């Protein structure tokens, strides 16, 4: 399933999807920002595993070599990114007010850092 199709699925889940009344419906702002991220970084789209968050946001997770990354889009549009390697290295989590230029620069820095580390390990 493609990333856009997965977002369509998430748009259809109902409040309480987690059981016992927990799990908010995914808000439109989070879905729109996730679509924007997928479009802006289409080269990563096939790597994304996309999940709803309990509070109505969207989490996009992906791996590159021995690195794991997460982009969480909050219901209010705030975006958080972080990453870590199997070797214990960490990209410290950062928070952004939406999909700003600063967000994309930080994401690209994390991803390119993983590729550099992967190249040096080869």
Backbone torsions as a table, in degrees:
resi	resn	phi	psi	omega
1	UNK	NA	137.5	178.8
2	UNK	-78.7	164.9	-177.8
3	UNK	-62.4	-42.6	-179.0
4	UNK	-66.0	-40.0	177.6
5	UNK	-62.7	-38.5	178.6
6	UNK	-64.2	-39.8	177.0
7	UNK	-63.7	-36.6	176.6
8	UNK	-60.9	-42.9	176.7
9	UNK	-59.0	-45.9	-178.5
10	UNK	-63.3	-31.7	-179.4
11	UNK	-67.4	-16.6	-176.1
12	UNK	-99.7	-6.8	-179.8
13	UNK	-72.8	148.9	-176.9
14	UNK	-100.2	158.1	174.2
15	UNK	-55.4	137.9	-179.2
16	UNK	92.4	9.5	-175.7
17	UNK	-59.0	-22.5	-177.7
18	UNK	-85.6	-11.8	-178.6
19	UNK	99.4	158.0	-179.6
20	UNK	52.4	33.5	177.7
21	UNK	76.4	3.3	-178.6
22	UNK	-93.0	151.1	179.1
23	UNK	101.2	103.6	178.8
24	UNK	-76.2	153.6	172.0
25	UNK	-63.3	140.3	-179.8
26	UNK	-68.0	128.9	-176.5
27	UNK	-78.7	151.5	-176.5
28	UNK	-60.0	-39.5	-179.6
29	UNK	-59.1	-44.1	179.3
30	UNK	-64.1	-40.7	178.3
31	UNK	-64.4	-42.7	179.6
32	UNK	-64.2	-42.3	179.2
33	UNK	-67.8	-36.6	177.1
34	UNK	-63.1	-42.0	177.1
35	UNK	-61.7	-41.5	179.3
36	UNK	-62.9	-43.1	178.3
37	UNK	-62.2	-45.0	179.5
38	UNK	-60.7	-42.3	178.8
39	UNK	-67.3	-41.1	-176.9
40	UNK	-72.3	-26.9	179.9
41	UNK	-126.8	55.8	-177.6
42	UNK	-58.5	-27.2	178.7
43	UNK	-65.7	-19.8	177.8
44	UNK	-99.9	-10.8	-170.2
45	UNK	-55.3	-38.0	-179.1
46	UNK	-69.7	-17.0	179.7
47	UNK	-86.9	-21.0	-173.4
48	UNK	-66.5	131.6	164.9
49	UNK	-106.7	124.2	-169.0
50	UNK	-117.4	129.6	-176.3
51	UNK	-134.3	151.9	169.9
52	UNK	-76.9	153.1	172.1
53	UNK	-103.4	157.4	-174.9
54	UNK	-60.3	-26.8	-176.3
55	UNK	-95.3	6.3	176.9
56	UNK	100.5	12.7	177.1
57	UNK	-98.3	-168.1	-180.0
58	UNK	-132.6	135.0	175.5
59	UNK	-112.8	127.1	175.7
60	UNK	-114.3	117.1	-176.9
61	UNK	-118.7	145.7	179.0
62	UNK	-157.6	158.0	-179.6
63	UNK	-120.5	143.2	171.9
64	UNK	-135.6	119.1	-175.2
65	UNK	52.3	-125.7	-178.9
66	UNK	-98.4	21.2	177.4
67	UNK	-105.3	143.2	172.5
68	UNK	-120.6	136.5	-178.0
69	UNK	-126.5	153.7	175.0
70	UNK	-140.0	136.1	171.4
71	UNK	-120.0	117.9	178.8
72	UNK	-112.5	123.8	178.6
73	UNK	-102.2	114.5	-177.5
74	UNK	-76.9	159.5	179.2
75	UNK	-57.8	-27.7	-178.8
76	UNK	-90.1	3.9	177.1
77	UNK	96.3	-8.9	175.3
78	UNK	-67.1	140.8	-177.6
79	UNK	-121.3	130.5	177.2
80	UNK	-118.1	140.9	176.8
81	UNK	-130.2	148.1	171.5
82	UNK	-159.8	169.4	-179.9
83	UNK	-164.1	159.8	177.7
84	UNK	-155.9	156.6	-179.7
85	UNK	-105.7	162.2	176.1
86	UNK	-62.7	-25.2	179.1
87	UNK	-81.1	1.1	177.0
88	UNK	95.0	-0.5	175.9
89	UNK	-72.8	149.4	-175.6
90	UNK	-135.8	135.6	164.3
91	UNK	-92.6	114.1	-177.2
92	UNK	-58.6	136.6	179.7
93	UNK	-58.3	141.0	178.3
94	UNK	-133.7	151.4	-178.5
95	UNK	-120.8	141.2	-177.4
96	UNK	-134.6	151.7	176.5
97	UNK	-86.0	80.2	-179.8
98	UNK	86.1	-171.9	-178.3
99	UNK	-86.5	68.6	-176.5
100	UNK	-81.4	171.5	173.9
101	UNK	-58.1	-41.2	178.5
102	UNK	-61.3	-39.7	177.3
103	UNK	-60.1	-50.7	-177.1
104	UNK	-63.8	-36.3	176.5
105	UNK	-63.6	-42.6	179.4
106	UNK	-67.0	-41.2	178.1
107	UNK	-62.5	-46.6	-179.9
108	UNK	-63.5	-37.3	177.6
109	UNK	-63.2	-43.8	178.5
110	UNK	-62.4	-47.6	-177.2
111	UNK	-65.1	-44.9	-179.8
112	UNK	-66.8	-32.6	175.7
113	UNK	-63.2	-38.0	177.3
114	UNK	-66.2	-40.4	178.3
115	UNK	-65.9	-40.8	178.0
116	UNK	-61.7	-44.4	179.6
117	UNK	-64.3	-39.3	178.5
118	UNK	-65.5	-38.3	179.2
119	UNK	-66.9	-38.8	-177.4
120	UNK	-73.2	-23.7	179.7
121	UNK	-81.7	-16.1	-176.5
122	UNK	-77.0	NA	NA
